[in-house]
Amino acid sequence: MNINVSSEGKSRIIVYSTDPKLIKVVDAHFSKFAAYEYEAEPLATLLKKKKFDADHYDLVIMDLSDGAVLEDPSFPSARALVKSIPVIFVSDALTNERMRRVVRLDGEDWLLKPIDRRALVEAIAAQIQKLKTGTKKVHAVLSCGGGAGGTTLSIMLAYFLSRAHKRRRPKVAIFDVDFLTAAVAAYLNVENAFDLRDVINHPERVDLQFADIIKKRQESGFSVFSFENPEIYLDPKGVELVLRLLDVISFEHDHTVIDIPVQETAWKQQILKAVDTITLVANATVPAIQYAKATSARVRDIADPNCGIFVVVNRAHTGLFGGGIGKKEIAGVFGDQKVVILPDERKVMAEAQNRGVLPVEVSPRSKFCKGVDNLAASLWRTER
């Protein structure tokens, strides 16, 4: 087993269990290595916590025992506390219904007790290795109609993916392929005067040094590539230039978010074929939701079979007096498709756009932002 420990320090593991046999297995192996530190606490302590310092740990091992804890009302909140870091679940043999619940918890692995020492070590090693070496991912955000909020979602995904962790600092970029309006630059009030026509006939000039020169940086830390060059749509070499830019940007960054407008372009399908995740964004109206469903079917035919596909229904009014489409009705339209429903927070969005700041800066407790944060965590964990 070869673990590449980063210079940032030891790999830290927290084990939520009261099973002495499980703790003994962990202690017997990892206490011997200076590259690891581990702590053990009862799962009940996590259920009582309101906050959890996810940046302090690299991995969680959660012992579900007989699965009764899955029915504890506080368990969903406890699971949400550790959503941003890998979790390995362990348990006794479970009923079919409880096993289905474990699958829906979206963990990285599951092991059956009594724990096989080698299986546990390999599971932990795989997750730590993944964290230390990193994997570069590309996320497409595709608007299903004008005014769906795809650009705002793209920007906020870049923000949440790039938040400065104490132990891991991912490099994140947002690439705006709407060259007609450069909506990302306009939203962020980031002017980029570079004219891509200067290189459209020589796409071979696009390399890492070139990308570093033309990028802008948002205050929170992610890079911005957004240009108003509508001529690219008509130039025969436009496709080559866009794809070359994407290759270079994604090579340099851990996560690249691509903001894709609703209109068809010569490069749209090629991008959708290559990305790791695709998030469709639609307004919470019947026509928009129906269009998103049809788009989802088309995207599945284009995308890689292992691509993670998500649907976001934005600006939803789902409360008792909201007068909008209910969450169950929205979920029912998409069946087994992963659906994220985001609330309509017009005042927050309007103020953010008028000031050229992020919605989270206007309202740190925004439910919209919390929903996007959860979505970003899901994109982070998606495997090709």
SETITOR-992702 format. One record per residue (C-alpha): x, z, y; residue number from 0. Coordinates in steps of 0.001 Angstrom, whole numbers, plus 524288, in hexadecimal, padded with zeros to 5 digits. Layout:
SETITOR-992702
<r east="X" up="Z" north="Y" k="NUM"/>
...
This chain:
SETITOR-992702
<r east="80000" up="80000" north="80000" k="0"/>
<r east="805EE" up="7FB98" north="80CC7" k="1"/>
<r east="80018" up="800D8" north="81942" k="2"/>
<r east="80541" up="7FBB9" north="8262A" k="3"/>
<r east="80411" up="80789" north="82EDF" k="4"/>
<r east="803AE" up="803ED" north="83D23" k="5"/>
<r east="80C28" up="80A38" north="8475E" k="6"/>
<r east="80021" up="810D0" north="84CD5" k="7"/>
<r east="8012E" up="81B65" north="8427D" k="8"/>
<r east="7FBE6" up="82011" north="8359B" k="9"/>
<r east="7EFBB" up="81B1E" north="82EEF" k="10"/>
<r east="7E55C" up="82597" north="83058" k="11"/>
<r east="7DA81" up="82764" north="82662" k="12"/>
<r east="7CF21" up="830D3" north="826ED" k="13"/>
<r east="7C813" up="8345D" north="81A61" k="14"/>
<r east="7BA2F" up="8396C" north="81B86" k="15"/>
<r east="7B834" up="84071" north="80EAC" k="16"/>
<r east="7B764" up="84DC8" north="8083A" k="17"/>
<r east="7BAF4" up="84847" north="7FAD9" k="18"/>
<r east="7C7BE" up="84EF9" north="7F6F5" k="19"/>
<r east="7CADF" up="84433" north="7ED2C" k="20"/>
<r east="7C9F7" up="8397D" north="7F775" k="21"/>
<r east="7D1F6" up="84140" north="80149" k="22"/>
<r east="7DC0B" up="8441E" north="7F6D5" k="23"/>
<r east="7DD96" up="835A1" north="7F3D5" k="24"/>
<r east="7DF8B" up="83289" north="80247" k="25"/>
<r east="7E8FF" up="83DCE" north="8043B" k="26"/>
<r east="7F0CF" up="83AE0" north="7F7F4" k="27"/>
<r east="7F40D" up="82D42" north="7FCA7" k="28"/>
<r east="7F422" up="82CF8" north="80B81" k="29"/>
<r east="7FA4C" up="83A29" north="80E3C" k="30"/>
<r east="806DB" up="83488" north="80898" k="31"/>
<r east="80822" up="829EE" north="812EC" k="32"/>
<r east="80C7C" up="82C66" north="820E0" k="33"/>
<r east="8051F" up="82032" north="82519" k="34"/>
<r east="7F805" up="826C8" north="82293" k="35"/>
<r east="7F05C" up="8324A" north="82782" k="36"/>
<r east="7E32C" up="83670" north="8225D" k="37"/>
<r east="7D8E5" up="84092" north="8256B" k="38"/>
<r east="7CD8B" up="84547" north="81D28" k="39"/>
<r east="7C09F" up="84A7A" north="82232" k="40"/>
<r east="7B30A" up="84C27" north="81C65" k="41"/>
<r east="7AA07" up="840C7" north="81F4F" k="42"/>
<r east="7A0BC" up="84AB1" north="82536" k="43"/>
<r east="7A9F9" up="84C52" north="830C5" k="44"/>
<r east="7A8D6" up="83DEE" north="83422" k="45"/>
<r east="79A04" up="83ECA" north="83375" k="46"/>
<r east="79A51" up="84943" north="83E08" k="47"/>
<r east="7A38A" up="84226" north="84738" k="48"/>
<r east="79F1E" up="83B79" north="853A4" k="49"/>
<r east="7AC3E" up="834F6" north="8560E" k="50"/>
<r east="7B737" up="83000" north="84D5A" k="51"/>
<r east="7C4CE" up="82BE3" north="851D0" k="52"/>
<r east="7C587" up="81F21" north="84A50" k="53"/>
<r east="7D262" up="81B81" north="850D4" k="54"/>
<r east="7D8F1" up="82703" north="84A14" k="55"/>
<r east="7D6CC" up="8219B" north="83C55" k="56"/>
<r east="7D986" up="81524" north="834E5" k="57"/>
<r east="7D075" up="81768" north="8296A" k="58"/>
<r east="7C4F0" up="81FC9" north="82509" k="59"/>
<r east="7C21D" up="8236E" north="816F6" k="60"/>
<r east="7B417" up="82824" north="815EE" k="61"/>
<r east="7AF46" up="82F1B" north="809BD" k="62"/>
<r east="7A0A5" up="82D0F" north="807F4" k="63"/>
<r east="7A01B" up="83502" north="7FB51" k="64"/>
<r east="792C5" up="832AF" north="7F507" k="65"/>
<r east="78DEB" up="82B1C" north="800D2" k="66"/>
<r east="7845C" up="83562" north="805B1" k="67"/>
<r east="78B58" up="83569" north="812D7" k="68"/>
<r east="78692" up="82778" north="814FD" k="69"/>
<r east="77904" up="82D09" north="81746" k="70"/>
<r east="77DB6" up="836EF" north="82146" k="71"/>
<r east="777EB" up="8334D" north="82EA6" k="72"/>
<r east="78510" up="835A6" north="83528" k="73"/>
<r east="78C90" up="82C8C" north="82C09" k="74"/>
<r east="78A2E" up="81FBE" north="8338B" k="75"/>
<r east="78FD8" up="825FC" north="83FE1" k="76"/>
<r east="79B99" up="82AE3" north="8383A" k="77"/>
<r east="79DE6" up="81D48" north="832AE" k="78"/>
<r east="79D1F" up="8179A" north="84069" k="79"/>
<r east="7A7A8" up="820FD" north="8452B" k="80"/>
<r east="7B1B5" up="81AB1" north="83C2C" k="81"/>
<r east="7ACE5" up="80CA5" north="83D4F" k="82"/>
<r east="7B947" up="807CD" north="843EC" k="83"/>
<r east="7C2C3" up="80B5F" north="8390A" k="84"/>
<r east="7C32C" up="807D0" north="82A8C" k="85"/>
<r east="7BB67" up="81096" north="82157" k="86"/>
<r east="7BD0F" up="811B8" north="812AA" k="87"/>
<r east="7B12D" up="817E3" north="80C32" k="88"/>
<r east="7B230" up="81F79" north="7FF86" k="89"/>
<r east="7A6FF" up="8250C" north="7F7A9" k="90"/>
<r east="7A1BE" up="828DF" north="7EA83" k="91"/>
<r east="799A1" up="81F0A" north="7E2ED" k="92"/>
<r east="78DD5" up="81C5A" north="7EBB4" k="93"/>
<r east="78009" up="817C1" north="7E9CC" k="94"/>
<r east="77D7A" up="80978" north="7ECF9" k="95"/>
<r east="7768B" up="80D18" north="7F99B" k="96"/>
<r east="781BC" up="815BF" north="7FE51" k="97"/>
<r east="78BAD" up="80B7A" north="7FA5D" k="98"/>
<r east="78472" up="801A1" north="802DA" k="99"/>
<r east="78594" up="80B25" north="80E2F" k="100"/>
<r east="7943B" up="80C18" north="80C1F" k="101"/>
<r east="79567" up="7FD4A" north="80C91" k="102"/>
<r east="78E00" up="7FD0B" north="8196F" k="103"/>
<r east="797A8" up="806D7" north="81F3C" k="104"/>
<r east="7A134" up="7FB7F" north="820A8" k="105"/>
<r east="7AD43" up="802A4" north="81BE1" k="106"/>
<r east="7BA28" up="7FC5D" north="81831" k="107"/>
<r east="7B9ED" up="80138" north="80A14" k="108"/>
<r east="7B2D5" up="80A08" north="80074" k="109"/>
<r east="7B897" up="811AF" north="7F525" k="110"/>
<r east="7B1BF" up="818B4" north="7EA09" k="111"/>
<r east="7B4EF" up="826D1" north="7E6D6" k="112"/>
<r east="7BC3F" up="82C2F" north="7DFCF" k="113"/>
<r east="7C638" up="82503" north="7E7FB" k="114"/>
<r east="7D080" up="81CC1" north="7E171" k="115"/>
<r east="7DD2E" up="81FFA" north="7E88C" k="116"/>
<r east="7E288" up="81222" north="7E841" k="117"/>
<r east="7D5C7" up="80C29" north="7ED17" k="118"/>
<r east="7D558" up="815B4" north="7F87D" k="119"/>
<r east="7E377" up="8133D" north="7FC5B" k="120"/>
<r east="7E18C" up="80481" north="7FBE7" k="121"/>
<r east="7D4FE" up="80553" north="803E0" k="122"/>
<r east="7DBA0" up="80D84" north="80E59" k="123"/>
<r east="7E7C0" up="804EE" north="80E60" k="124"/>
<r east="7DF8E" up="7F8AC" north="8103F" k="125"/>
<r east="7D8AC" up="7FE33" north="81C39" k="126"/>
<r east="7E4F1" up="803D4" north="82285" k="127"/>
<r east="7EC5F" up="7F732" north="8202E" k="128"/>
<r east="7E16C" up="7EF8A" north="82698" k="129"/>
<r east="7E1EC" up="7F857" north="83291" k="130"/>
<r east="7F0AC" up="7F7E4" north="833D6" k="131"/>
<r east="7F28F" up="7E94F" north="83212" k="132"/>
<r east="7E645" up="7E560" north="83950" k="133"/>
<r east="7DDCA" up="7D96F" north="83726" k="134"/>
<r east="7DAB5" up="7CF9C" north="841B3" k="135"/>
<r east="7CC4A" up="7CC6E" north="8430A" k="136"/>
<r east="7C478" up="7C2BC" north="84ADF" k="137"/>
<r east="7B66C" up="7C5D6" north="84EBE" k="138"/>
<r east="7AD01" up="7BB80" north="853C9" k="139"/>
<r east="7A183" up="7BF84" north="85C57" k="140"/>
<r east="79752" up="7B4B7" north="85CA4" k="141"/>
<r east="78C19" up="7B4F0" north="8664C" k="142"/>
<r east="77EDF" up="7B093" north="86112" k="143"/>
<r east="7791F" up="7AC46" north="86DEC" k="144"/>
<r east="77C5A" up="7AD6D" north="87C44" k="145"/>
<r east="77C9B" up="7BB06" north="881F3" k="146"/>
<r east="77D94" up="7C19D" north="874A9" k="147"/>
<r east="788BE" up="7CA3E" north="87943" k="148"/>
<r east="79354" up="7C455" north="870B6" k="149"/>
<r east="79DC1" up="7C526" north="87B33" k="150"/>
<r east="79AEF" up="7D372" north="87E0F" k="151"/>
<r east="79B55" up="7D66E" north="86F84" k="152"/>
<r east="7A836" up="7CF07" north="86DDF" k="153"/>
<r east="7AE84" up="7D684" north="878FE" k="154"/>
<r east="7A9EE" up="7E3AC" north="873E2" k="155"/>
<r east="7AE6F" up="7E086" north="86611" k="156"/>
<r east="7BBE9" up="7DD5D" north="86B8C" k="157"/>
<r east="7BBAA" up="7EA47" north="872CB" k="158"/>
<r east="7B7F4" up="7F293" north="8670C" k="159"/>
<r east="7C166" up="7EB74" north="85E02" k="160"/>
<r east="7CC7D" up="7ED9F" north="867AA" k="161"/>
<r east="7CA83" up="7FBE6" north="86B11" k="162"/>
<r east="7D79D" up="802C0" north="86B51" k="163"/>
<r east="7D8C3" up="80AEF" north="85F07" k="164"/>
<r east="7E28E" up="815DB" north="85E83" k="165"/>
<r east="7E842" up="81070" north="851E9" k="166"/>
<r east="7E468" up="8020B" north="851E6" k="167"/>
<r east="7E460" up="7F90A" north="85DAD" k="168"/>
<r east="7DE32" up="7EC12" north="859F2" k="169"/>
<r east="7E0B7" up="7E01F" north="8624C" k="170"/>
<r east="7D3DE" up="7D98C" north="8659F" k="171"/>
<r east="7D055" up="7CD0B" north="86CC8" k="172"/>
<r east="7C3AD" up="7C690" north="870EB" k="173"/>
<r east="7C3A6" up="7B7B2" north="870E0" k="174"/>
<r east="7B8A4" up="7B173" north="8789C" k="175"/>
<r east="7B5AD" up="7A3AA" north="873A7" k="176"/>
<r east="7AB5B" up="7A14D" north="87E03" k="177"/>
<r east="7B3D3" up="798DC" north="886D1" k="178"/>
<r east="7A830" up="7951A" north="88F1B" k="179"/>
<r east="7A5F3" up="7A261" north="89573" k="180"/>
<r east="7B138" up="7AB1C" north="890B6" k="181"/>
<r east="7A6F9" up="7B5CA" north="88F7D" k="182"/>
<r east="7B06C" up="7C038" north="88A96" k="183"/>
<r east="7B960" up="7BEBC" north="89658" k="184"/>
<r east="7ADAB" up="7BEAB" north="89F77" k="185"/>
<r east="7A7F7" up="7CB0A" north="8996C" k="186"/>
<r east="7B4DE" up="7D264" north="89A00" k="187"/>
<r east="7B82D" up="7CD0E" north="8A76E" k="188"/>
<r east="7C4FC" up="7C820" north="8A1D9" k="189"/>
<r east="7C92E" up="7BB78" north="8A869" k="190"/>
<r east="7D19B" up="7B245" north="8A074" k="191"/>
<r east="7D5C6" up="7A698" north="8A867" k="192"/>
<r east="7DD71" up="7A017" north="89D7A" k="193"/>
<r east="7D8BD" up="79238" north="89AFE" k="194"/>
<r east="7D8AE" up="78EE1" north="88C7A" k="195"/>
<r east="7D8BA" up="78067" north="89005" k="196"/>
<r east="7E74C" up="7821F" north="89259" k="197"/>
<r east="7E97E" up="7837F" north="883B7" k="198"/>
<r east="7DDFE" up="77C5E" north="87DB0" k="199"/>
<r east="7E65A" up="77065" north="87AC8" k="200"/>
<r east="7F142" up="778E6" north="87562" k="201"/>
<r east="7EAEE" up="7835F" north="86CD0" k="202"/>
<r east="7F80D" up="7855A" north="8661B" k="203"/>
<r east="7FC34" up="78CBA" north="8726D" k="204"/>
<r east="7F28C" up="79785" north="86EEE" k="205"/>
<r east="7FACE" up="7A23B" north="868C7" k="206"/>
<r east="7FC24" up="7B106" north="869BB" k="207"/>
<r east="803B0" up="7B056" north="8766C" k="208"/>
<r east="7F987" up="7A74B" north="87C6F" k="209"/>
<r east="7EE61" up="7B052" north="87828" k="210"/>
<r east="7F564" up="7BBEE" north="87E26" k="211"/>
<r east="7F67D" up="7B4BA" north="88B25" k="212"/>
<r east="7E83F" up="7B094" north="88C33" k="213"/>
<r east="7E19E" up="7BD06" north="88768" k="214"/>
<r east="7DB7C" up="7C71C" north="89040" k="215"/>
<r east="7DA3F" up="7D572" north="88CE0" k="216"/>
<r east="7CE23" up="7DDC5" north="88E50" k="217"/>
<r east="7D096" up="7EB89" north="89352" k="218"/>
<r east="7CCCB" up="7F1FF" north="88679" k="219"/>
<r east="7D75A" up="7EA7D" north="87F42" k="220"/>
<r east="7D24B" up="7DE0C" north="878E7" k="221"/>
<r east="7D70F" up="7D05D" north="87C5D" k="222"/>
<r east="7CDD4" up="7C665" north="88269" k="223"/>
<r east="7CE6D" up="7B7AC" north="8805D" k="224"/>
<r east="7C388" up="7B19F" north="88871" k="225"/>
<r east="7C4B2" up="7A4C3" north="88FD9" k="226"/>
<r east="7BB67" up="79C53" north="897AE" k="227"/>
<r east="7BF4A" up="78EBD" north="8930E" k="228"/>
<r east="7B306" up="786C7" north="88FAD" k="229"/>
<r east="7BB5A" up="77A88" north="88E21" k="230"/>
<r east="7BFC0" up="77FB6" north="880D8" k="231"/>
<r east="7B266" up="77CA0" north="87B18" k="232"/>
<r east="7B43A" up="76E0B" north="87D91" k="233"/>
<r east="7C29D" up="76C87" north="87A8C" k="234"/>
<r east="7C5AD" up="7673C" north="86CD3" k="235"/>
<r east="7D0C2" up="77112" north="86BAF" k="236"/>
<r east="7C834" up="77C89" north="86FB7" k="237"/>
<r east="7C5D5" up="780CD" north="861A9" k="238"/>
<r east="7D44E" up="78111" north="85E7B" k="239"/>
<r east="7D73F" up="78900" north="86AAB" k="240"/>
<r east="7CC8A" up="79319" north="8681A" k="241"/>
<r east="7D04A" up="794FE" north="859D8" k="242"/>
<r east="7DEB1" up="795B1" north="85D5A" k="243"/>
<r east="7DBB7" up="7A03C" north="86768" k="244"/>
<r east="7D3C2" up="7A7C7" north="85D69" k="245"/>
<r east="7DEC7" up="7A722" north="85367" k="246"/>
<r east="7E8B5" up="7AC6A" north="85D08" k="247"/>
<r east="7DFD8" up="7B705" north="8629F" k="248"/>
<r east="7DB7B" up="7BBEF" north="8554A" k="249"/>
<r east="7E97F" up="7BC1B" north="85049" k="250"/>
<r east="7ED91" up="7C501" north="85B6E" k="251"/>
<r east="7E220" up="7CE95" north="85AAC" k="252"/>
<r east="7DC8E" up="7D7BE" north="85070" k="253"/>
<r east="7CEAC" up="7D430" north="8546B" k="254"/>
<r east="7CA25" up="7C813" north="85B9C" k="255"/>
<r east="7BC12" up="7C763" north="86074" k="256"/>
<r east="7B702" up="7B9A2" north="8633A" k="257"/>
<r east="7AB85" up="7B84E" north="86C8A" k="258"/>
<r east="7A438" up="7AC0E" north="8681D" k="259"/>
<r east="79916" up="7A6AC" north="8707C" k="260"/>
<r east="78C85" up="7A159" north="86ABA" k="261"/>
<r east="78F57" up="792EA" north="86D4A" k="262"/>
<r east="795B4" up="78A97" north="862D6" k="263"/>
<r east="7A3E5" up="786CF" north="864C6" k="264"/>
<r east="7ADBE" up="77EE1" north="85D2C" k="265"/>
<r east="7B51C" up="78B21" north="85913" k="266"/>
<r east="7A9DA" up="79468" north="85639" k="267"/>
<r east="7A877" up="791CC" north="847A3" k="268"/>
<r east="7B71C" up="7921A" north="84555" k="269"/>
<r east="7B7DE" up="79F78" north="84BAF" k="270"/>
<r east="7AC77" up="7A4B1" north="843BB" k="271"/>
<r east="7B2E9" up="79FF9" north="8372F" k="272"/>
<r east="7BF62" up="7A789" north="839EB" k="273"/>
<r east="7BB5B" up="7B4C7" north="83F69" k="274"/>
<r east="7BA70" up="7C1D1" north="8385D" k="275"/>
<r east="7AD67" up="7C603" north="83E37" k="276"/>
<r east="7A233" up="7BF78" north="8455F" k="277"/>
<r east="798A7" up="7C722" north="84DC4" k="278"/>
<r east="78C47" up="7C02F" north="8520D" k="279"/>
<r east="785EB" up="7C545" north="85E84" k="280"/>
<r east="77793" up="7C33F" north="861BC" k="281"/>
<r east="76DC4" up="7C8CF" north="86B31" k="282"/>
<r east="762CB" up="7D153" north="865C7" k="283"/>
<r east="7581C" up="7C70E" north="86695" k="284"/>
<r east="7512F" up="7C04F" north="85B53" k="285"/>
<r east="75671" up="7B297" north="85E68" k="286"/>
<r east="76459" up="7B7AD" north="86046" k="287"/>
<r east="763FF" up="7BF7A" north="853A2" k="288"/>
<r east="75EB8" up="7B3D1" north="84C19" k="289"/>
<r east="76979" up="7AB4B" north="851C9" k="290"/>
<r east="773AA" up="7B57F" north="84E12" k="291"/>
<r east="76E90" up="7B599" north="84015" k="292"/>
<r east="76FA2" up="7A6D4" north="83F36" k="293"/>
<r east="77D35" up="7A757" north="84556" k="294"/>
<r east="7816D" up="7B1B0" north="83BA1" k="295"/>
<r east="77DC5" up="7A8A4" north="8305F" k="296"/>
<r east="78576" up="79D6B" north="8366A" k="297"/>
<r east="79133" up="7A60F" north="8390D" k="298"/>
<r east="7917C" up="7AAA7" north="82AEE" k="299"/>
<r east="792C3" up="79C83" north="82699" k="300"/>
<r east="79E41" up="79A89" north="82FD3" k="301"/>
<r east="7A5BD" up="7A75A" north="82EEA" k="302"/>
<r east="7AF1F" up="7AC0B" north="8248D" k="303"/>
<r east="7A7B0" up="7B299" north="8194E" k="304"/>
<r east="7AED2" up="7BF5D" north="81C36" k="305"/>
<r east="7AC32" up="7BF14" north="82AD6" k="306"/>
<r east="7A4BD" up="7CAF1" north="82FD2" k="307"/>
<r east="79860" up="7C68E" north="836CC" k="308"/>
<r east="790E3" up="7CFB8" north="83FD4" k="309"/>
<r east="784C1" up="7CE00" north="8482C" k="310"/>
<r east="782F1" up="7D525" north="85518" k="311"/>
<r east="7756D" up="7D5B8" north="85B24" k="312"/>
<r east="777C2" up="7D909" north="86952" k="313"/>
<r east="76F44" up="7DE95" north="87439" k="314"/>
<r east="765A9" up="7E491" north="86AAA" k="315"/>
<r east="75A13" up="7ED11" north="86EB2" k="316"/>
<r east="75737" up="7F466" north="86228" k="317"/>
<r east="75208" up="80165" north="86718" k="318"/>
<r east="74435" up="8065A" north="8657F" k="319"/>
<r east="74055" up="800AB" north="872A3" k="320"/>
<r east="74A66" up="7F5CF" north="8732E" k="321"/>
<r east="740B8" up="7EAED" north="87086" k="322"/>
<r east="74B14" up="7E329" north="86932" k="323"/>
<r east="74D7D" up="7DF49" north="85B24" k="324"/>
<r east="74FCB" up="7EAFC" north="85232" k="325"/>
<r east="75C7B" up="7ED5E" north="84AF1" k="326"/>
<r east="755EF" up="7EBC7" north="83DAE" k="327"/>
<r east="75025" up="7DEC0" north="841C5" k="328"/>
<r east="75D69" up="7DA0A" north="84698" k="329"/>
<r east="76461" up="7DE8C" north="83A3A" k="330"/>
<r east="759C3" up="7D856" north="831DA" k="331"/>
<r east="75C56" up="7CAFB" north="837CB" k="332"/>
<r east="76A87" up="7CB1C" north="83345" k="333"/>
<r east="768BC" up="7D168" north="825E6" k="334"/>
<r east="775CA" up="7D644" north="8209C" k="335"/>
<r east="77D3E" up="7D12F" north="82C71" k="336"/>
<r east="784AA" up="7DB7C" north="83434" k="337"/>
<r east="77D36" up="7DD5D" north="840F8" k="338"/>
<r east="78143" up="7E561" north="84CD6" k="339"/>
<r east="776A0" up="7E830" north="856DC" k="340"/>
<r east="77B5D" up="7EB11" north="8649F" k="341"/>
<r east="772B6" up="7F0CD" north="86F4C" k="342"/>
<r east="76F53" up="7EA74" north="87C2E" k="343"/>
<r east="7774F" up="7F192" north="88690" k="344"/>
<r east="77567" up="7E86E" north="8920C" k="345"/>
<r east="77974" up="7F1ED" north="89CA5" k="346"/>
<r east="78651" up="7F4F6" north="895D1" k="347"/>
<r east="7892D" up="7E69A" north="89344" k="348"/>
<r east="785B1" up="7E26A" north="8A117" k="349"/>
<r east="78E5E" up="7ECC4" north="8A745" k="350"/>
<r east="799A3" up="7E96C" north="89E19" k="351"/>
<r east="798D9" up="7DAF7" north="8A161" k="352"/>
<r east="7976D" up="7DD49" north="8AFF3" k="353"/>
<r east="7A359" up="7E61B" north="8B01C" k="354"/>
<r east="7AB56" up="7DDF3" north="8A688" k="355"/>
<r east="7AD26" up="7E990" north="89D58" k="356"/>
<r east="7A993" up="7EC75" north="88F48" k="357"/>
<r east="79C47" up="7F26C" north="88BE6" k="358"/>
<r east="7A336" up="7FE1D" north="885EB" k="359"/>
<r east="7A91F" up="8010C" north="89343" k="360"/>
<r east="79B92" up="80148" north="8994A" k="361"/>
<r east="79575" up="80977" north="88E7F" k="362"/>
<r east="79EC1" up="80F75" north="88476" k="363"/>
<r east="79314" up="81474" north="87CA2" k="364"/>
<r east="78C3F" up="80753" north="87C5C" k="365"/>
<r east="784F3" up="804AA" north="86FAB" k="366"/>
<r east="7889A" up="7F65D" north="870FF" k="367"/>
<r east="79708" up="7F9F6" north="87152" k="368"/>
<r east="7957C" up="80333" north="865DA" k="369"/>
<r east="78F39" up="7F851" north="85DFC" k="370"/>
<r east="79A3B" up="7EEDE" north="86139" k="371"/>
<r east="7A442" up="7F950" north="85DB3" k="372"/>
<r east="79DFB" up="7FA8E" north="85042" k="373"/>
<r east="79DF2" up="7EBCA" north="84EBB" k="374"/>
<r east="7AC65" up="7EB25" north="85269" k="375"/>
<r east="7AF5F" up="7F516" north="847C0" k="376"/>
<r east="7A835" up="7EC70" north="83DEE" k="377"/>
<r east="7AFCE" up="7E069" north="8424A" k="378"/>
<r east="7BC7B" up="7E80F" north="840F8" k="379"/>
<r east="7B959" up="7EB5C" north="832D3" k="380"/>
<r east="7B4A0" up="7DDCD" north="82EC3" k="381"/>
<r east="7BD47" up="7D783" north="82480" k="382"/>
<r east="7BEF4" up="7C8E7" north="82240" k="383"/>
